[in-house]
Amino acid sequence: MTTLTHHEPLNALLRRMPKAELHIHIEGSLEPELIFRLAQRNGVALKYESVEALRAAYAFKDLQSFLDIYYAGASVLLKEEDFFDMAWAYFERAAADNIVHAELFFDPQTHTERGVPFETVIRGLHHACQRAHQELGISSRLILCFLRHLSEEDAFRTLEQALPWRQYFIGVGLDSSERGHPPSKFERVFARCRDLGLHIVAHAGEEGPPEYIEEALDLLKVERIDHGVRCVEKPELVQRLVRERMPLTVCPLSNVKLRVFDRLSDHNLAALLEQGLVATVNSDDPAYFGGYLNQNFIELFEALPQLGAREAYQLALNSFEASFVERAAKDAWKQQLDHVFGAAL
C-alpha cells in the first residue's frame, strides 16, 4: 500500500506536496480577527462583543445556521481594500499550505444586495490574485457564484452586472442553501453562461439529494460537482461519474461541521477514491469550519487509516487535473508532485 506507516512522515508529506484548491469560498476565509478589524475601519457595528464571542458562535447544526452567521460576517466588506485584504489573507495561508493554484468562489449578490458595487468586489479580489502570483507564485482564478436561495432573475441581473468585468473571472457556480433549491431552478441562466464561454460548476449532493447531482449534470452541464458526497446513494450515478471522469470537490471538515457526516471517521472519501471517482480535498469555508487545506488533509488521513501516500498523491493529482488551467501548467505541477513523493509510492 505505502512505505509510510507512521503519522508524522505522512503528515509531513501532506504538508509539503504541491496541491490545488478548487472549492474555497473567499468570504468563508474571513477570520474573526479580520472581521473585527474591518468593522472598526468601516464603522460597522457587530452584535458580538469580541473575537472570542464571534468564534464561539461557530456552532452550526446545518447549512442554514452556518449561512446566517456567514452573511453577517460579510457585512463588514464595503470597500475595494476590504476585498483585497480578505483574499490576500487567504493567499498567505495558501502559500504556507503549498497550494500552487486556487480557484476562488465569490458571492457578488451577498455584497450588491447591501449596495456594494460589483466593481468594488471584483477589483479588490483581482488585485489580490495578481499580487499572489507576483509575490507568492500562486496562480489563481475567480469563479462567480449565484446564490440559489435567490431567484433566477436575480442571477441574470448579477450576470449582466458582471459582464463588463468578464476578463476577471473564468466561470460560474451555484451555492448557498441547497435544500429546496434544485439546479433546475437556474437552467436558463447557466445556458446563457455556457454561451458566454464560462466554465460551469455547481454545489450538489451535500445536503441535497443525489438527484440534484443529476440535474447539475444534465441541465446545467457542469464540468465539476462541488461536494457530491451523496452520489453514493445511487450506484448508477457513481458509475456515471466515474465513466465521465467528473471531478468532485470534497470538503471533509465542512462536511462534519455541517452534519453531513457525524464524525470524520464516517467520511466516505476513501470509498469515493476506491470506486474510481475523481475526488479532491478542499477547505470550503475554512474560517468557519476548523481548518485550511492542509488541516483538512491531515485530519482526514488521521481519521481514515486506510488512506496513505498513494491516496495523497492521487488526491493532489486529481486537484491539478480538475483545475481550469492549460495542460502545460498541469504537467509542470505533476512534475513537482512526482519530485516530492519520490520513493514514497
Buried (B, 14 or more C-beta within 10 A) or exposed (E): EBEBEEEEBBBEBBBEBBBBBBBBBBBBBBBBEBBBBBBEBBEBEBEBEEBEEBBEBBEBEEBBBBBEBBBBBBBBBBBBBBBBBBBBBBBEBBBEBBBBBBBBBBBBBBBBBEEBEBEBBBBBBBBBBEBBEEEBEBBBBBBBBBBBBBBBEBBBBBBEBBEEBEEBBBBBBBBBBBBEBBBBBBBEBBBBBEEEEBBBBBBBBBBBBBBBBBBBBEBBBBBBBBBBBBBBEBEEBBEBBBEEEBBBBBBBBBBBBBEBBEEBEEBBBBBBBEBEBBBBBBBBBBBBBBBBBBBBBBBBBBBBEEBBBBBBBBBBBBBBBBBBBEEEBBEBBBEBBEEBBEEBB
